[in-house]
Every structure is written in C-alpha cells, then in structure tokens.
Amino acid sequence: MNNTNTEVIGTREDRGKAIAEKDGQIKRIDDNTYKVKSQSSDRFYNVVSTEIGWKCNCPDHESRGVKCKHIFAVEFSFSIRQEVKKSVTIQPIIISECLFCHSSNLKKNGMRHNKSGDIQRFECLDCHRTFSINIGFERMKHNPKAVTTAMQLYFSGESLRNTQKSLKFIGVDVSYQTVSNWIEKYSLLMKQYVDKLKPQVSDTWRADEVFMKFSGNMKYLFALMDDETRYWIAQEVADTKFKHDAQGLFHEGKEIAGRKPNVLITDGLQSYHDAFNREFYTNSSPRSKHINAIKLDGDMNNNKMERINGEIRDREKVMRGLKKKDTPILKGMQVFHNYIRPHEALDGKTPAEACGIKVEGENKWQTLIQNASNFEHQKK
C-alpha cells in the first residue's frame, strides 16, 4: 500500500504540478513558448507548442518520447492562471433608493419627455416625491443613446462629420463640435474609472511605438500591452523616439496592473532597455527578463503590437491629426480597445473579459459611463 502511494506521488504529473505551484520555475515567453527550470541544475528547458502537441528539449521527453514533468508544469501553470483571475462584473446602475429619504420603496411613475428622448420617472411610496435620474448624463440636452451611439461610430472608424451625419438618421441634430465634446468628456471620465480596476494580465508584456501627427508635428505614441490578453495597459505620447525616457510608461503600467512583468518584449530601442533596468529589474529572484531583439518572423516577432498600431493608424486617417499631446481621444481609443471591441484572437471576448473584467448591459458604453460617473460622485 505504501509503495503504491509513493509511486503516485512521484508521477511526472505530480512533479509537474509541484513545479507550477512554485514561483520562478516557469517563464512564459509567448503563447507557444515557455522555459521551465530544471529541478537538478540551473538550466531551463524549452517547452514549445507544435501542431502535434507540446515538445520539450529535456532528456526525458527527447529520449523516451513521454509527456515530461516540464510539459505537465506548463499545462498546470495555464490552469492556475485562469483560476486565480478574480472576476469583476460592471453592471448597469439601477435606481434602488429615493434621492430624498433614501427609501427603497419605489415605483415607476411614467416617463419624462423631452426633444432628445425619454427618461424614467420614479415615485417614492414613503415620502411621495417624484424624481428622475440620468446617471452620467445629467444636464445633457441629448439622451444617453445619442451620446453612446456617437462614441461607437467614432471609435469604430467614422470621422466626426460622418458621425454627425449618421446621428441625423436617428433624429439627433448636433454639430460635429458637440460630438467632439462628448467624446472628449466621456473618454476622460471612463479612463479615470477603468484605471482603478486591476486587470488580471499575464506575466509577459510587450511595448512598441507608433508615429502620429499632432497639429502637423510628428510625435510618437508609446504603448504597453499584455501579451496573452491583448489588454492595452498604458500609453504616453513623446516628442521624440530615440531620446524618450520610457520609464514613465512602465511605471504607469505597473501601477495599473498592480505588478511587474516577468518578461518584457520590445524592439532594440535603447529607451526601453534603460527604462526596464530602472523600473522592472531587481537583483532578487525571480528577475524580470527583457527581450529586445524581436524579428519580423519567428517566436519573438511583435505582430500583436502591430495590430494595436494598425488600429491607431486607421483612426488617425479619419482624425486628420490630433490637436494636443494629452488629448482624451487616445484614452477613448484605449477604452474602446479593452472594453468594447471583441477580438477574434480571444474567441470573441474583449481584452478586459480575458482579464476577468466583464461589462454587462445592452449598451456597454452607457454601463461604463454610469459606473464612472457614480465613482466620481462617491469620491466627492
């Protein structure tokens, strides 16, 4: 009986699980490549995903052709990452108490009508007062549907003027400047809110830069992205490419994610190397690793970052250049990428959903704006 128990405890699967549960034993390079530390030396074995399954260059796998403990460790590591992701659900805000006496004894009492749409009215059955609340859209001439439709059109690729024209089809007659004001106001509001959330990103991040025009002047947008979930973690605009200090970008990413990456993948820009050493590198284990020799093809390409860069370039074509470096429009693009737009590579999920953050409601823009506005009210 005892011999049987010893044999079970010593299986490759059990040893792989023990490796996965110990910090610093597995380094995720990308979706298909991992490095797993040998249990008898300081070397790391390469575990790579192929068309016929996982391959490892350890003697056990290569000589015997068996599923080794290092492959089991990678599989357990992925399962552990999925289990530890804390689910956050952002729900539409429903009126649940009276504005005046805070009683929850409410009933609907018709609609408040105006030229821009209808807003639900409520009656308190205790104090008998009636009221309506338009959370996030207080003192707005136009209803939430008009505002959020404008944001969806704009961030999906329409220009301000085309967005203005499209709104006329649903009976909303506004100037393109009003549309711009909506976009700037709510982009900033939502970004400040979502930055307080903690996306459950992976341990491998990527950084890259793309040039943009601001009032006719060439500048660079630096972006930091999670490799596994495509979550756009942080951004900043720089006047130059080669002399820019990227430490601010990395520090913001660490603050938003609540952690630093185990692996950072960039191109060979010296700014990334210097900023990595100051912000992420430590003498203690486990040490973060900087891979700054990406190629056009192979395991270390930066295709995932190029997809974000493509989104940015597509938007720039209809934006006709941005006016200022700190424009809220770039923040709105980040919110759209992370929380609104589903990604085929994530099986139709948004990056936020892949990070354990789900936005509910038929109108996700409205849900985010409601919660962001409510968050700001609670701070005051």
C-alpha positions as CSV (number, residue, x, y, z in Angstrom):
1,M,0.0,0.0,0.0
2,N,2.8,2.4,0.9
3,N,4.7,1.6,-2.2
4,T,1.7,2.4,-4.3
5,N,1.3,5.8,-2.6
6,T,4.9,6.6,-3.2
7,E,4.6,5.8,-6.9
8,V,1.6,8.0,-7.3
9,I,3.2,10.9,-5.5
10,G,6.3,10.6,-7.8
11,T,4.5,10.6,-11.1
12,R,5.5,13.1,-13.8
13,E,2.1,14.8,-13.5
14,D,2.5,15.3,-9.7
15,R,6.1,16.6,-10.1
16,G,4.9,19.0,-12.9
17,K,2.1,20.3,-10.6
18,A,4.7,20.9,-7.9
19,I,6.9,22.9,-10.3
20,A,3.9,25.0,-11.5
21,E,2.9,25.9,-7.9
22,K,6.4,27.2,-7.1
23,D,7.3,30.8,-8.0
24,G,10.1,31.5,-10.6
25,Q,10.1,28.0,-12.1
26,I,8.3,28.8,-15.3
27,K,8.9,31.7,-17.7
28,R,6.2,32.4,-20.3
29,I,7.8,33.8,-23.4
30,D,4.7,33.9,-25.6
31,D,1.6,31.9,-26.3
32,N,3.6,29.0,-27.7
33,T,6.9,29.1,-25.8
34,Y,7.8,28.5,-22.2
35,K,11.0,28.0,-20.3
36,V,10.8,25.6,-17.3
37,K,13.7,25.4,-14.8
38,S,15.4,22.1,-14.3
39,Q,15.0,20.6,-10.8
40,S,18.6,19.3,-10.8
41,S,20.5,22.3,-12.2
42,D,20.3,26.0,-13.0
43,R,19.4,25.5,-16.7
44,F,15.9,26.0,-18.2
45,Y,14.3,23.6,-20.7
46,N,12.3,24.9,-23.7
47,V,8.7,23.8,-23.8
48,V,7.2,24.7,-27.2
49,S,3.7,24.2,-28.7
50,T,3.7,22.4,-32.1
51,E,1.0,21.1,-34.4
52,I,1.2,17.7,-32.8
53,G,1.3,19.0,-29.2
54,W,3.9,20.2,-26.7
55,K,7.6,19.5,-27.2
56,C,10.3,19.7,-24.6
57,N,14.1,19.5,-25.0
58,C,14.7,17.7,-21.8
59,P,16.3,14.2,-21.9
60,D,13.1,12.5,-20.5
61,H,11.0,13.8,-23.4
62,E,13.5,13.5,-26.2
63,S,14.9,10.1,-25.3
64,R,11.7,8.4,-24.1
65,G,9.0,10.4,-26.1
66,V,6.9,10.7,-22.9
67,K,5.0,13.7,-21.6
68,C,7.6,15.0,-19.2
69,K,7.1,16.9,-15.9
70,H,8.0,20.2,-17.7
71,I,5.1,19.9,-20.1
72,F,2.8,19.0,-17.2
73,A,4.1,22.1,-15.4
74,V,3.2,24.4,-18.3
75,E,-0.3,22.9,-18.5
76,F,-0.8,23.3,-14.8
77,S,0.6,26.8,-14.9
78,F,-2.0,27.9,-17.5
79,S,-4.8,26.3,-15.4
80,I,-3.6,28.1,-12.3
81,R,-3.5,31.5,-14.1
82,Q,-7.1,31.0,-15.2
83,E,-8.3,30.0,-11.7
84,V,-6.7,33.0,-9.9
85,K,-8.3,35.6,-12.2
86,K,-10.8,37.4,-10.0
87,S,-13.9,38.1,-11.9
88,V,-15.1,41.7,-11.8
89,T,-18.6,42.5,-13.2
90,I,-19.5,46.1,-14.2
91,Q,-23.3,46.2,-14.2
92,P,-25.7,48.9,-15.4
93,I,-26.8,51.1,-12.5
94,I,-30.4,50.7,-11.5
95,I,-32.2,53.2,-9.3
96,S,-32.8,51.5,-6.0
97,E,-33.5,54.3,-3.5
98,C,-35.2,57.6,-3.2
99,L,-33.0,60.7,-3.7
100,F,-34.6,62.5,-0.8
101,C,-35.3,60.0,2.0
102,H,-33.2,57.1,0.7
103,S,-36.1,54.6,1.0
104,S,-36.0,51.6,-1.3
105,N,-39.8,51.6,-1.5
106,L,-40.1,53.0,-5.1
107,K,-42.3,52.5,-8.1
108,K,-42.0,53.7,-11.7
109,N,-44.1,56.8,-12.4
110,G,-44.3,57.4,-16.1
111,M,-41.6,59.0,-18.4
112,R,-40.2,62.4,-18.6
113,H,-40.3,63.5,-22.2
114,N,-38.1,66.0,-24.0
115,K,-36.8,66.6,-27.5
116,S,-33.8,64.3,-27.1
117,G,-35.7,61.3,-25.6
118,D,-37.5,59.8,-22.6
119,I,-36.2,59.3,-19.1
120,Q,-37.9,57.1,-16.5
121,R,-39.5,58.9,-13.5
122,F,-39.9,57.3,-10.1
123,E,-42.2,57.9,-7.1
124,C,-41.2,57.2,-3.5
125,L,-44.0,55.5,-1.7
126,D,-42.7,56.7,1.7
127,C,-42.1,60.4,1.1
128,H,-44.3,60.6,-2.0
129,R,-41.9,62.7,-4.0
130,T,-41.2,62.0,-7.7
131,F,-37.8,62.2,-9.4
132,S,-35.8,61.1,-12.3
133,I,-32.1,60.3,-12.6
134,N,-29.9,60.2,-15.7
135,I,-26.7,58.9,-14.2
136,G,-23.7,60.1,-16.1
137,F,-25.7,62.3,-18.4
138,E,-27.0,64.9,-16.0
139,R,-27.7,68.3,-17.6
140,M,-27.2,66.9,-21.1
141,K,-29.6,68.1,-23.8
142,H,-29.4,64.7,-25.5
143,N,-30.2,61.3,-24.2
144,P,-27.6,58.5,-23.5
145,K,-28.4,56.7,-26.7
146,A,-27.4,59.6,-28.8
147,V,-24.1,60.1,-26.9
148,T,-23.1,56.5,-26.8
149,T,-24.1,55.9,-30.5
150,A,-21.7,58.8,-31.4
151,M,-18.9,57.2,-29.4
152,Q,-19.5,53.8,-31.0
153,L,-19.5,55.3,-34.5
154,Y,-16.4,57.4,-33.9
155,F,-14.2,54.8,-32.3
156,S,-15.3,52.2,-34.9
157,G,-13.7,54.4,-37.6
158,E,-16.1,57.2,-38.6
159,S,-14.9,60.8,-38.7
160,L,-16.6,63.5,-36.6
161,R,-18.5,64.8,-39.6
162,N,-19.7,61.4,-40.7
163,T,-20.7,60.6,-37.1
164,Q,-22.7,63.9,-37.1
165,K,-24.4,62.9,-40.3
166,S,-25.2,59.4,-39.1
167,L,-26.8,60.7,-35.9
168,K,-29.4,62.6,-38.0
169,F,-30.8,59.3,-39.1
170,I,-31.9,58.7,-35.5
171,G,-33.3,62.2,-35.1
172,V,-30.3,63.7,-33.4
173,D,-29.2,67.1,-34.9
174,V,-25.9,68.2,-33.4
175,S,-22.8,69.9,-34.7
176,Y,-19.6,67.9,-35.2
177,Q,-18.0,70.1,-32.4
178,T,-20.7,68.8,-30.0
179,V,-19.8,65.3,-30.9
180,S,-16.2,66.0,-30.3
181,N,-17.0,67.5,-26.9
182,W,-19.0,64.3,-25.9
183,I,-16.1,62.1,-27.0
184,E,-13.5,64.0,-25.0
185,K,-15.6,64.4,-21.9
186,Y,-16.6,60.8,-21.6
187,S,-13.3,59.3,-22.8
188,L,-11.5,61.0,-19.9
189,L,-14.2,60.1,-17.4
190,M,-14.2,56.4,-18.4
191,K,-10.4,56.1,-18.5
192,Q,-10.0,57.5,-15.0
193,Y,-12.5,54.9,-13.8
194,V,-11.1,51.8,-15.5
195,D,-7.6,52.7,-14.4
196,K,-8.7,51.9,-10.9
197,L,-9.6,48.4,-11.8
198,K,-6.9,45.7,-11.7
199,P,-6.9,43.6,-14.9
200,Q,-5.5,40.1,-14.4
201,V,-2.8,40.3,-17.0
202,S,-0.2,37.7,-17.8
203,D,3.4,37.8,-16.9
204,T,4.6,38.7,-20.4
205,W,4.1,42.3,-21.7
206,R,5.1,44.0,-25.0
207,A,5.9,47.6,-25.7
208,D,6.1,49.4,-29.1
209,E,5.8,52.9,-30.5
210,V,4.0,54.4,-33.5
211,F,4.3,57.8,-35.0
212,M,1.4,60.2,-35.1
213,K,0.8,63.8,-36.1
214,F,-0.3,66.4,-33.6
215,S,-1.2,69.7,-35.2
216,G,1.0,68.8,-38.1
217,N,4.0,67.9,-35.8
218,M,5.3,64.3,-35.7
219,K,5.2,62.7,-32.3
220,Y,5.3,59.1,-31.0
221,L,2.7,57.2,-29.1
222,F,4.3,54.6,-26.9
223,A,2.0,51.7,-25.9
224,L,2.3,48.8,-23.4
225,M,0.3,45.7,-23.9
226,D,-0.3,42.3,-22.2
227,D,0.9,39.5,-24.5
228,E,-1.8,36.9,-23.6
229,T,-5.0,39.0,-23.3
230,R,-4.1,41.9,-25.7
231,Y,-5.1,44.3,-22.9
232,W,-3.7,47.8,-23.6
233,I,-2.2,48.6,-20.2
234,A,-0.7,52.0,-20.6
235,Q,0.2,54.7,-23.1
236,E,2.1,58.0,-23.4
237,V,3.0,60.5,-26.1
238,A,6.6,61.6,-26.7
239,D,8.1,64.3,-28.8
240,T,11.0,62.1,-29.9
241,K,11.5,58.4,-30.4
242,F,15.2,57.8,-29.6
243,K,15.6,60.2,-26.7
244,H,12.4,59.4,-24.9
245,D,12.5,58.0,-21.4
246,A,10.0,55.1,-21.3
247,Q,10.2,54.7,-17.5
248,G,7.0,56.7,-17.1
249,L,5.2,54.3,-19.4
250,F,6.5,51.2,-17.4
251,H,5.7,52.8,-14.1
252,E,2.2,53.6,-15.1
253,G,1.8,50.0,-16.4
254,K,3.0,48.6,-13.1
255,E,0.6,50.9,-11.2
256,I,-2.4,49.9,-13.3
257,A,-1.7,46.1,-13.3
258,G,-0.5,46.0,-9.7
259,R,2.5,44.0,-10.7
260,K,5.6,44.0,-13.0
261,P,6.1,41.5,-15.9
262,N,8.3,38.5,-15.8
263,V,9.2,39.1,-19.4
264,L,9.1,42.3,-21.4
265,I,9.3,42.1,-25.2
266,T,10.4,45.2,-27.2
267,D,12.4,46.2,-30.2
268,G,16.0,47.3,-29.8
269,L,15.3,50.9,-28.8
270,Q,17.7,51.9,-26.1
271,S,15.0,53.8,-24.2
272,Y,13.2,50.5,-23.4
273,H,16.4,48.9,-22.2
274,D,17.3,51.8,-19.8
275,A,13.7,52.1,-18.5
276,F,13.4,48.3,-18.0
277,N,16.6,48.3,-15.8
278,R,15.3,51.2,-13.7
279,E,11.7,50.1,-13.3
280,F,11.5,46.3,-13.6
281,Y,14.9,44.8,-13.0
282,T,15.9,43.6,-9.5
283,N,18.8,41.6,-8.1
284,S,16.5,39.3,-6.2
285,S,14.7,36.3,-7.8
286,P,12.6,35.9,-9.7
287,R,14.2,38.5,-12.0
288,S,12.3,40.1,-14.9
289,K,13.7,39.4,-18.3
290,H,13.9,41.9,-21.2
291,I,13.9,40.5,-24.7
292,N,14.8,43.4,-27.1
293,A,15.8,41.6,-30.2
294,I,12.5,40.8,-31.8
295,K,12.4,39.8,-35.5
296,L,9.9,40.1,-38.3
297,D,9.1,36.5,-38.1
298,G,9.6,33.6,-35.6
299,D,8.7,33.3,-31.9
300,M,9.9,36.8,-31.0
301,N,8.0,38.9,-33.6
302,N,5.9,41.9,-32.5
303,N,2.8,41.1,-34.6
304,K,0.5,41.5,-31.6
305,M,1.7,45.1,-31.0
306,E,1.4,45.8,-34.7
307,R,-2.3,45.1,-34.5
308,I,-2.7,47.9,-32.0
309,N,-0.5,50.1,-34.1
310,G,-2.8,49.3,-37.1
311,E,-5.9,50.4,-35.1
312,I,-4.2,53.6,-34.2
313,R,-3.1,54.3,-37.8
314,D,-6.6,53.6,-39.1
315,R,-8.1,56.0,-36.6
316,E,-5.5,58.7,-37.5
317,K,-6.7,58.7,-41.1
318,V,-10.1,60.0,-40.1
319,M,-9.0,62.1,-37.2
320,R,-6.8,64.2,-39.5
321,G,-4.2,64.6,-36.9
322,L,-4.7,65.3,-33.2
323,K,-4.5,68.8,-31.7
324,K,-2.7,68.2,-28.4
325,K,-0.5,65.6,-26.7
326,D,-2.8,65.0,-23.8
327,T,-6.0,64.6,-25.9
328,P,-8.6,62.4,-24.2
329,I,-9.3,60.8,-27.6
330,L,-6.3,58.5,-27.3
331,K,-7.7,57.4,-23.9
332,G,-11.1,56.7,-25.5
333,M,-9.3,54.5,-28.1
334,Q,-7.8,52.6,-25.2
335,V,-11.1,52.1,-23.5
336,F,-12.7,51.0,-26.8
337,H,-9.9,48.5,-27.5
338,N,-10.0,47.0,-24.0
339,Y,-13.7,47.1,-23.0
340,I,-15.9,47.4,-26.1
341,R,-14.3,45.8,-29.2
342,P,-14.4,42.0,-29.3
343,H,-11.2,40.4,-30.6
344,E,-11.2,37.3,-32.9
345,A,-7.9,36.1,-31.4
346,L,-9.7,36.0,-28.0
347,D,-12.6,33.9,-29.3
348,G,-14.8,37.0,-29.5
349,K,-14.0,38.3,-26.0
350,T,-12.8,41.8,-25.2
351,P,-9.3,42.1,-23.7
352,A,-11.0,43.1,-20.4
353,E,-13.1,40.0,-20.4
354,A,-9.9,37.9,-21.0
355,C,-8.5,39.7,-17.9
356,G,-11.6,38.8,-15.8
357,I,-13.5,42.1,-16.2
358,K,-16.9,41.9,-17.7
359,V,-19.1,44.8,-18.8
360,E,-22.8,43.9,-18.8
361,G,-25.8,45.6,-20.4
362,E,-27.0,46.0,-23.9
363,N,-25.1,49.3,-24.1
364,K,-21.6,48.8,-22.7
365,W,-20.7,52.5,-23.3
366,Q,-23.6,53.5,-21.1
367,T,-22.7,51.0,-18.4
368,L,-19.1,52.3,-18.2
369,I,-20.2,55.9,-18.2
370,Q,-22.8,55.3,-15.4
371,N,-20.3,53.5,-13.2
372,A,-17.5,56.0,-13.9
373,S,-19.9,58.9,-13.1
374,N,-21.1,57.1,-9.9
375,F,-17.4,56.5,-8.9
376,E,-16.6,60.2,-9.3
377,H,-19.7,61.2,-7.2
378,Q,-18.6,58.9,-4.4
379,K,-15.2,60.5,-4.3
380,K,-16.7,63.9,-3.6
